[in-house]
Amino acid sequence: MNTFIERYDHTINILDDQLSSLIDAGSDFDLEKNGDVLSIIFDDGSKFIISPNSPVNQLWVSANYEGHRFNYSESEANWSDEKSGQLFTEYLSVLLGEKLGEAISLHLSS
């Protein structure tokens, strides 16, 4: 996988599978996929939105009135926050865990 879109699509497919499994196991949220954008929707109406920004080769996350931008890290085989260096899967696991009140562990290995 060399191109940004291939990496992003691979990430979203793995994430979609893991999040769907969490829903099947009783976690209280829904998923909506519209084109390349994946939305995680909660009963209180809030959303976490994951989207590509192809011109700058970044994965963007909008959640809790904040935006985070992630660049792909070859060495980690994951996306890392451009400011903090935190891995995307760690960030989203913590974010979801806080929102749902349960431990969440997401990963990109297929």
C-alpha positions in Angstrom: 0.0 0.0 0.0 1.8 3.0 -1.2 -0.8 5.7 -1.9 -2.6 7.8 0.7 -6.0 6.7 -0.5 -5.1 3.0 -0.2 -3.8 3.5 3.3 -6.8 5.5 4.4 -9.3 3.0 2.9 -7.4 0.1 4.6 -7.6 2.0 7.9 -11.3 2.8 7.6 -12.1 -0.8 6.6 -10.3 -2.3 9.6 -11.8 0.4 11.9 -15.3 -0.2 10.5 -14.9 -3.9 11.3 -13.7 -3.3 14.9 -16.4 -0.7 15.6 -19.1 -2.9 14.2 -17.9 -5.7 16.5 -18.2 -3.4 19.4 -21.7 -2.5 18.5 -22.6 -6.2 18.1 -21.2 -6.7 21.6 -23.5 -4.0 23.1 -21.5 -0.8 22.9 -24.0 2.1 22.5 -23.2 4.0 19.3 -23.9 3.8 15.6 -21.7 4.1 12.5 -22.5 5.9 9.3 -20.3 5.8 6.2 -20.8 8.4 3.6 -18.2 8.1 0.8 -14.8 8.3 2.5 -16.2 9.8 5.7 -16.9 7.6 8.7 -19.1 9.0 11.5 -19.4 7.5 14.9 -22.8 8.7 16.3 -23.9 8.7 19.9 -27.4 8.8 21.4 -26.8 12.3 22.7 -26.4 13.5 19.1 -22.7 14.0 19.3 -20.4 12.6 16.6 -16.8 11.7 15.9 -16.0 12.3 12.3 -13.1 10.6 10.5 -12.2 11.9 7.1 -9.4 12.1 4.6 -7.7 15.2 3.5 -6.1 14.0 0.3 -4.3 17.2 -0.7 -2.1 17.0 2.4 -2.2 13.2 2.8 -3.7 13.4 6.3 -6.5 11.6 8.2 -8.6 14.1 10.1 -10.7 13.5 13.2 -13.3 15.9 14.5 -14.5 15.2 18.0 -15.6 17.1 21.0 -15.2 20.4 19.2 -11.6 19.7 18.4 -9.8 18.6 15.2 -6.8 16.4 15.0 -4.7 15.7 12.0 -2.8 12.5 11.5 0.1 11.7 9.2 0.9 8.1 8.2 4.0 6.7 10.0 5.7 3.9 8.1 7.7 2.9 11.2 4.5 2.5 13.3 2.3 1.3 10.4 -0.2 3.7 11.9 -1.2 7.3 11.7 0.3 9.7 14.2 -0.9 13.1 15.4 1.0 15.8 13.7 1.4 17.8 17.0 1.6 15.2 19.8 2.8 12.2 17.9 0.0 10.1 19.6 -1.1 7.2 17.4 -4.5 7.4 15.8 -5.7 4.1 17.3 -4.6 5.1 20.8 -6.3 8.5 20.4 -9.5 7.0 19.2 -9.5 4.2 21.8 -9.2 6.8 24.6 -11.8 9.1 23.1 -14.3 6.3 22.6 -13.6 4.8 26.0 -14.2 8.1 27.7 -17.5 8.7 25.8 -18.8 5.1 26.4 -17.4 4.6 29.9 -15.7 1.4 28.9 -12.2 0.3 28.0 -11.7 0.3 24.2 -8.7 -1.0 22.3 -8.5 -0.4 18.6 -5.6 -1.5 16.4 -4.7 -1.5 12.7 -3.2 -4.9 12.4 -5.5 -7.0 10.3 
